[in-house]
């Protein structure tokens, strides 16, 4: 058997433990959800160490563990019932109308799969670059969100390694953004650790979708067939690597950016994003008059007036074009200059700016296309080190690492995770072409900020 082959063992579908009355009605999607129909599922997961066998005990039993996961997932879906549904569409020809919603009644539920692979946790974590086999730890490879008409909106794939357990979660990005993804994951872990039939949770999701005044809930798209707006995306050849930044290194970077801008307002993440933007741009060796930008995924929940709850379930994000510059200006100026551009864009992203995007969309309703949304000269900072990712334990202790699937990867994509040791440390998952990755690894400004353990991997 090829050790890099993930072998499917079983699959089933999980429905909510009981049906709430609201689930009997169509669950309509808001503008920030609908624009996602042609992008891919969110695929994030956690690698855990398998509990060691102990004397006089039979130790860890995978079948018992899977059953506990299924039971707790069924309870969690009572609260997050749209994830157990399927997409449905009502459409008409004249005038063109295409209304997408979640049907929570005519669905087998969320998918749950179990697979095995003849690898150790070290085989996944030790290589300098993330092994391609990790993409097989997730369901819905290359699927677009619109495929949620025939595919599950949520799949949990549990992959058993020789000495580890990987829990991979694939969720339809038209239903959740990163905040809602990790909210669901956190509550599932909470219910699992409670191991009871009490379905109360500490942070119930706010399921009522938010619509601009005078619009919704059944928002119509100006199409008659999905071929008019779906565009599959195939990533180019990439190298994917996890870079580690200690809390001390991040603090020094932040202090440097603020000192160079004569301010104290620039955040740690804005400083790190500016560093990534500058160094990847330099690694690409672009012409000095080439325009480049740094996009950042920005959460609109707190920016709306009145603000949405932090537990609002759905999409409430935009890809903010935070910094725009020619290559020459970006590299001739210092880190603080670049970080200040990002800071200004983030703090000025107000209720007015968020609604401006929505008003434009309502006038001319479009669907994001990954291949057109991000250009090869720019950088996109996604995910967030603020999400509670290592708090999900499932009785296995703290995860060893976070990893992601195939989705939303292109040259210049960086996803930010909290560092395993906590305390303000950050891990960046960076995707670049092989030549660009080699150049970034030789960039002194960048590698001086990377944690020593990661540099040792390079010299090894």
C-alpha positions as CSV (number, residue, x, y, z in Angstrom):
1,X,0.0,0.0,0.0
2,X,1.2,3.5,-0.8
3,X,1.7,5.2,2.6
4,X,0.6,8.5,1.0
5,X,-2.8,7.1,0.2
6,X,-5.7,7.9,2.5
7,X,-8.0,4.9,2.6
8,X,-11.7,5.6,3.2
9,X,-13.2,3.2,5.8
10,X,-16.8,4.4,6.4
11,X,-19.2,7.2,6.0
12,X,-22.6,8.2,7.4
13,X,-24.8,11.3,7.7
14,X,-25.6,13.1,10.9
15,X,-28.8,15.0,11.6
16,X,-29.5,17.3,14.5
17,X,-30.5,15.4,17.6
18,X,-33.9,17.0,17.4
19,X,-35.5,19.5,14.9
20,X,-36.2,23.0,16.0
21,X,-39.2,24.7,14.6
22,X,-37.2,27.4,12.7
23,X,-35.5,24.7,10.6
24,X,-38.8,23.9,8.9
25,X,-38.6,27.3,7.0
26,X,-36.3,28.2,4.1
27,X,-33.0,29.7,5.4
28,X,-32.2,32.6,3.1
29,X,-28.7,33.9,2.3
30,X,-27.5,37.5,2.7
31,X,-25.4,39.4,0.2
32,X,-22.1,38.5,1.8
33,X,-23.1,34.8,1.6
34,X,-24.4,34.9,-2.0
35,X,-21.2,36.4,-3.4
36,X,-19.4,33.3,-2.2
37,X,-21.3,30.8,-4.4
38,X,-18.4,30.3,-6.9
39,X,-15.6,30.0,-4.3
40,X,-14.6,26.9,-2.4
41,X,-15.4,25.4,0.9
42,X,-13.5,26.4,4.0
43,X,-11.2,23.4,4.9
44,X,-9.4,23.6,8.2
45,X,-8.4,20.9,10.6
46,X,-6.5,19.9,13.7
47,X,-3.9,17.1,14.2
48,X,-3.9,15.4,17.6
49,X,-1.6,12.9,19.1
50,X,-3.2,9.5,19.6
51,X,-3.4,8.7,23.4
52,X,-0.7,6.2,24.4
53,X,-1.6,2.7,25.5
54,X,-1.3,2.3,29.2
55,X,-0.7,-0.9,31.3
56,X,-3.9,-2.7,32.6
57,X,-6.0,-0.6,30.2
58,X,-7.2,-1.2,26.7
59,X,-6.4,2.3,25.8
60,X,-7.8,4.5,23.0
61,X,-10.5,2.8,20.9
62,X,-11.1,4.6,17.6
63,X,-14.7,3.2,17.2
64,X,-15.7,4.5,20.6
65,X,-14.1,7.9,19.8
66,X,-15.9,8.1,16.5
67,X,-19.2,7.3,18.2
68,X,-18.6,10.1,20.7
69,X,-17.8,12.5,17.9
70,X,-21.0,11.6,16.1
71,X,-23.2,12.0,19.2
72,X,-21.7,15.4,20.1
73,X,-22.0,16.5,16.5
74,X,-25.7,15.6,16.4
75,X,-26.2,17.7,19.5
76,X,-24.2,20.6,18.1
77,X,-26.3,20.6,14.9
78,X,-29.4,21.4,17.0
79,X,-27.9,24.9,17.4
80,X,-26.2,25.1,14.0
81,X,-29.0,23.4,12.1
82,X,-28.3,25.1,8.7
83,X,-25.1,23.1,8.4
84,X,-27.2,19.9,8.2
85,X,-29.2,21.2,5.2
86,X,-28.6,21.5,1.5
87,X,-28.8,24.4,-0.9
88,X,-31.9,24.8,-3.0
89,X,-32.9,27.2,-5.7
90,X,-36.1,28.7,-7.0
91,X,-35.7,30.3,-10.4
92,X,-37.6,31.8,-13.3
93,X,-36.7,32.8,-16.8
94,X,-38.5,36.2,-17.3
95,X,-37.3,38.3,-15.7
96,X,-34.1,36.3,-14.9
97,X,-34.3,35.3,-11.2
98,X,-32.2,32.8,-9.2
99,X,-32.9,32.6,-5.4
100,X,-30.6,30.4,-3.4
101,X,-31.5,29.3,0.1
102,X,-30.8,26.5,2.6
103,X,-33.4,23.7,2.8
104,X,-33.0,22.1,6.2
105,X,-35.8,19.5,5.6
106,X,-34.8,17.7,2.4
107,X,-31.3,16.7,3.4
108,X,-29.6,13.5,4.7
109,X,-27.6,15.8,7.1
110,X,-24.0,16.6,7.6
111,X,-21.5,14.0,6.3
112,X,-19.1,12.2,8.6
113,X,-16.3,10.1,7.2
114,X,-13.6,7.9,8.7
115,X,-10.3,7.1,6.9
116,X,-6.9,5.8,7.6
117,X,-3.4,6.6,6.4
118,X,-0.1,4.8,7.0
119,X,1.8,7.9,8.2
120,X,2.9,9.3,11.5
121,X,2.3,12.8,12.8
122,X,6.0,13.5,12.2
123,X,5.5,12.6,8.5
124,X,3.0,15.4,8.3
125,X,4.8,18.0,10.5
126,X,8.5,17.5,9.9
127,X,8.9,18.3,6.2
128,X,9.7,21.9,5.4
129,X,6.8,22.1,3.1
130,X,3.3,20.9,3.8
131,X,2.9,17.4,2.2
132,X,0.2,17.2,-0.5
133,X,-1.3,14.2,1.3
134,X,-2.8,16.7,3.8
135,X,-5.3,17.8,1.2
136,X,-6.7,14.3,1.3
137,X,-7.6,14.8,5.0
138,X,-10.6,16.9,3.8
139,X,-13.8,16.2,2.0
140,X,-15.1,18.4,-0.9
141,X,-11.8,18.8,-2.7
142,X,-12.1,21.5,-5.3
143,X,-15.9,21.8,-4.7
144,X,-17.5,25.1,-5.2
145,X,-20.0,26.4,-2.6
146,X,-22.9,26.1,-5.2
147,X,-22.2,22.3,-5.1
148,X,-24.0,22.4,-1.8
149,X,-27.1,21.7,-3.8
150,X,-25.9,18.1,-4.1
151,X,-23.1,17.8,-1.5
152,X,-23.2,18.2,2.2
153,X,-22.8,21.7,3.6
154,X,-20.6,20.3,6.3
155,X,-18.3,17.3,6.3
156,X,-16.2,16.0,9.2
157,X,-13.5,13.7,8.1
158,X,-11.6,11.8,10.8
159,X,-8.3,10.5,9.5
160,X,-6.4,8.0,11.7
161,X,-2.6,8.1,11.5
162,X,-0.3,5.5,13.0
163,X,0.1,7.7,16.1
164,X,-2.3,10.6,15.5
165,X,-5.9,11.7,14.7
166,X,-6.7,14.4,12.2
167,X,-10.1,16.0,12.4
168,X,-10.8,17.8,9.2
169,X,-13.7,20.1,8.8
170,X,-15.1,21.2,5.4
171,X,-17.9,23.8,5.6
172,X,-19.7,25.6,2.8
173,X,-18.3,29.2,2.6
174,X,-21.7,30.5,1.5
175,X,-23.0,29.5,5.0
176,X,-20.0,30.6,7.2
177,X,-17.0,32.8,7.3
178,X,-13.9,32.1,9.4
179,X,-15.6,33.6,12.6
180,X,-18.6,31.3,12.2
181,X,-16.5,28.3,11.2
182,X,-14.5,28.4,14.4
183,X,-17.5,29.3,16.5
184,X,-19.1,26.0,15.3
185,X,-15.9,24.1,16.0
186,X,-15.5,25.6,19.5
187,X,-19.1,24.7,20.4
188,X,-18.7,21.2,19.1
189,X,-15.6,20.7,21.2
190,X,-17.5,22.2,24.2
191,X,-20.4,19.7,23.8
192,X,-18.0,16.8,23.3
193,X,-16.1,17.5,26.5
194,X,-19.4,17.9,28.3
195,X,-20.5,14.4,27.2
196,X,-24.1,14.8,28.1
197,X,-27.5,15.3,26.5
198,X,-27.8,18.8,27.8
199,X,-27.6,20.8,24.6
200,X,-27.0,24.2,26.2
201,X,-23.8,26.0,25.0
202,X,-21.9,29.0,26.2
203,X,-22.2,30.9,22.9
204,X,-25.4,30.2,21.0
205,X,-25.2,31.3,17.4
206,X,-27.3,34.2,16.1
207,X,-28.9,32.6,13.2
208,X,-31.1,35.4,11.9
209,X,-29.4,36.6,8.7
210,X,-28.7,40.3,8.5
211,X,-30.0,42.1,5.4
212,X,-29.6,45.8,4.3
213,X,-32.6,47.9,5.1
214,X,-35.5,47.3,2.6
215,X,-34.0,44.1,1.2
216,X,-34.3,40.4,1.8
217,X,-34.8,37.8,2.8
218,X,-35.3,36.2,-0.6
219,X,-32.6,38.0,-2.6
220,X,-32.7,37.3,-6.3
221,X,-29.6,36.9,-8.5
222,X,-30.0,38.0,-12.2
223,X,-29.3,34.6,-13.7
224,X,-31.3,31.7,-15.0
225,X,-28.6,29.0,-14.8
226,X,-25.6,28.4,-12.6
227,X,-23.3,28.1,-15.6
228,X,-23.7,31.9,-15.9
229,X,-21.8,32.6,-12.7
230,X,-19.8,29.5,-11.7
231,X,-16.1,29.4,-12.5
232,X,-14.1,26.4,-11.2
233,X,-10.6,27.4,-9.9
234,X,-7.5,25.3,-10.3
235,X,-4.5,26.4,-8.3
236,X,-1.1,26.7,-10.1
237,X,1.9,24.7,-8.9
238,X,2.6,25.9,-5.3
239,X,4.8,25.3,-2.4
240,X,3.1,25.7,1.0
241,X,5.0,26.3,4.2
242,X,4.2,27.1,7.8
243,X,6.4,30.0,9.1
244,X,6.5,30.5,12.9
245,X,6.8,33.9,14.6
246,X,7.4,33.9,18.4
247,X,5.6,36.5,20.6
248,X,9.0,38.2,21.2
249,X,9.7,38.4,17.5
250,X,6.2,39.8,16.8
251,X,6.7,42.4,19.6
252,X,10.0,43.6,18.1
253,X,8.4,43.8,14.6
254,X,5.5,45.9,16.0
255,X,7.8,48.2,17.9
256,X,9.9,48.7,14.7
257,X,6.8,49.5,12.5
258,X,5.5,52.0,15.1
259,X,8.8,53.7,15.6
260,X,9.4,54.1,11.8
261,X,5.9,55.6,11.5
262,X,6.2,57.8,14.7
263,X,3.1,56.3,16.2
264,X,1.9,53.6,18.6
265,X,-1.3,52.7,16.8
266,X,-0.1,50.0,14.4
267,X,-1.1,46.5,15.5
268,X,1.0,43.3,15.6
269,X,-1.0,41.8,12.7
270,X,-0.7,45.0,10.6
271,X,3.0,45.0,11.2
272,X,3.3,41.3,10.2
273,X,1.1,41.8,7.1
274,X,3.3,44.7,6.0
275,X,6.4,42.5,6.3
276,X,4.8,39.7,4.3
277,X,3.6,42.2,1.6
278,X,7.1,43.8,1.2
279,X,9.1,40.5,1.3
280,X,6.9,38.5,-1.1
281,X,6.9,41.5,-3.5
282,X,10.7,41.6,-3.3
283,X,10.8,37.8,-3.9
284,X,8.8,38.2,-7.1
285,X,11.4,40.5,-8.6
286,X,8.7,42.6,-10.3
287,X,9.3,45.8,-12.4
288,X,9.4,48.9,-10.2
289,X,6.4,50.5,-11.9
290,X,4.2,47.4,-11.3
291,X,1.2,48.1,-9.0
292,X,0.9,45.7,-6.1
293,X,-1.6,45.6,-3.2
294,X,-2.1,43.9,0.1
295,X,-5.6,42.6,0.7
296,X,-6.9,41.7,4.2
297,X,-10.0,39.7,5.2
298,X,-11.9,42.1,7.4
299,X,-14.8,41.3,9.8
300,X,-17.7,43.7,9.4
301,X,-19.6,42.5,12.5
302,X,-18.3,45.2,14.9
303,X,-18.1,47.9,12.1
304,X,-21.8,48.0,11.3
305,X,-24.0,50.5,13.1
306,X,-25.6,49.1,15.0
307,X,-23.0,46.3,15.3
308,X,-23.8,42.6,14.7
309,X,-23.3,40.2,17.5
310,X,-19.8,38.5,17.5
311,X,-21.8,35.3,17.4
312,X,-23.7,36.3,14.2
313,X,-23.7,33.1,12.1
314,X,-22.9,33.6,8.4
315,X,-20.6,35.7,6.3
316,X,-19.8,39.2,7.4
317,X,-16.4,39.8,5.7
318,X,-14.8,41.6,2.9
319,X,-11.5,41.4,1.2
320,X,-10.2,44.9,1.9
321,X,-7.7,46.3,-0.5
322,X,-5.7,47.7,2.4
323,X,-2.5,48.8,0.8
324,X,-1.8,49.9,-2.8
325,X,1.6,50.9,-4.1
326,X,4.1,50.5,-6.9
327,X,6.7,47.9,-6.3
328,X,9.4,50.6,-6.3
329,X,7.7,52.8,-3.7
330,X,6.9,49.8,-1.4
331,X,10.5,48.6,-1.4
332,X,12.1,52.0,-1.2
333,X,10.1,53.0,1.9
334,X,10.5,51.2,5.2
335,X,8.3,48.7,7.0
336,X,6.6,51.4,9.0
337,X,5.4,53.1,5.9
338,X,3.8,50.0,4.6
339,X,2.3,49.1,8.0
340,X,0.8,52.6,8.3
341,X,-1.0,52.2,4.9
342,X,-2.6,49.0,6.2
343,X,-3.5,50.5,9.6
344,X,-5.2,53.5,7.9
345,X,-7.3,51.3,5.7
346,X,-8.4,49.0,8.6
347,X,-9.4,51.8,11.0
348,X,-11.2,53.8,8.2
349,X,-13.3,50.7,7.3
350,X,-16.5,51.9,8.8
351,X,-20.2,51.2,8.7
352,X,-20.4,53.6,5.7
353,X,-17.7,51.6,3.8
354,X,-19.3,48.3,4.5
355,X,-22.7,49.5,3.3
356,X,-21.1,51.1,0.3
357,X,-20.1,47.7,-0.9
358,X,-23.6,46.3,-0.2
359,X,-25.3,49.1,-2.1
360,X,-23.1,48.6,-5.1
361,X,-23.8,44.8,-5.0
362,X,-27.6,45.4,-4.7
363,X,-27.4,47.6,-7.9
364,X,-25.3,45.1,-9.8
365,X,-25.4,41.6,-8.3
366,X,-22.2,39.7,-8.9
367,X,-20.5,36.5,-7.7
368,X,-16.8,36.4,-6.6
369,X,-14.5,34.5,-9.0
370,X,-11.3,33.4,-7.3
371,X,-9.3,33.4,-10.5
372,X,-10.2,37.1,-11.0
373,X,-10.3,38.3,-7.5
374,X,-6.6,38.1,-6.7
375,X,-3.9,39.1,-9.1
376,X,-0.4,37.5,-9.3
377,X,1.3,40.8,-8.1
378,X,-0.5,41.1,-4.8
379,X,-0.8,39.4,-1.4
380,X,-3.9,38.2,0.5
381,X,-3.9,37.9,4.3
382,X,-6.6,35.5,5.3
383,X,-7.9,33.8,8.5
384,X,-7.0,35.3,11.9
385,X,-4.6,34.5,14.8
386,X,-7.5,35.7,17.1
387,X,-9.7,32.7,16.4
388,X,-9.8,30.1,19.2
389,X,-8.3,27.2,17.3
390,X,-6.2,25.4,19.9
391,X,-9.0,25.4,22.4
392,X,-10.7,22.5,20.5
393,X,-9.6,19.3,22.3
394,X,-12.1,16.5,21.9
395,X,-10.6,14.6,24.9
396,X,-7.2,14.3,23.1
397,X,-5.5,17.3,24.7
398,X,-4.2,20.3,22.8
399,X,-3.7,19.8,19.1
400,X,-0.2,19.4,17.7
401,X,-0.9,21.6,14.7
402,X,-3.4,23.2,12.4
403,X,-3.5,22.4,8.7
404,X,-5.8,23.3,5.8
405,X,-7.0,21.7,2.6
406,X,-6.8,22.6,-1.1
407,X,-9.3,25.5,-1.0
408,X,-8.5,29.1,-1.7
409,X,-4.7,28.7,-2.4
410,X,-2.8,30.7,-4.9
411,X,0.5,32.4,-5.1
412,X,0.6,35.2,-2.4
413,X,-2.1,33.7,-0.1
414,X,-1.1,33.8,3.6
415,X,-3.4,32.4,6.3
416,X,-2.7,33.5,9.9
417,X,-3.1,31.1,12.8
418,X,-2.3,31.5,16.5
419,X,1.1,30.0,17.4
420,X,1.0,26.7,19.2
421,X,2.6,28.1,22.3
422,X,0.1,31.0,22.5
423,X,1.1,34.3,24.1
424,X,0.8,36.3,20.9
425,X,2.8,34.0,18.7
426,X,1.6,33.6,15.1
427,X,1.9,30.9,12.5
428,X,1.6,31.9,8.8
429,X,0.7,29.4,6.2
430,X,2.2,30.9,3.0
431,X,1.6,29.7,-0.6
432,X,4.0,30.7,-3.4
433,X,5.3,29.4,-6.6
434,X,8.5,27.3,-6.1
435,X,10.8,30.1,-7.3
436,X,9.1,32.7,-5.2
437,X,9.2,30.5,-2.1
438,X,13.0,30.0,-2.6
439,X,13.5,33.7,-2.9
440,X,11.4,34.4,0.2
441,X,13.4,31.9,2.2
442,X,16.6,33.8,1.2
443,X,15.1,37.2,2.2
444,X,17.0,38.5,5.2
445,X,14.3,41.0,6.3
446,X,11.8,38.2,6.4
447,X,13.9,35.4,7.9
448,X,15.2,37.6,10.6
449,X,11.7,37.7,12.1
450,X,11.0,34.0,11.6
451,X,11.4,32.0,14.8
452,X,14.7,30.1,15.3
453,X,13.2,26.7,15.2
454,X,11.9,27.3,11.7
455,X,15.3,28.6,10.5
456,X,16.8,25.4,11.9
457,X,14.5,23.4,9.6
458,X,16.0,25.4,6.7
459,X,19.6,24.7,7.6
460,X,18.8,21.0,8.2
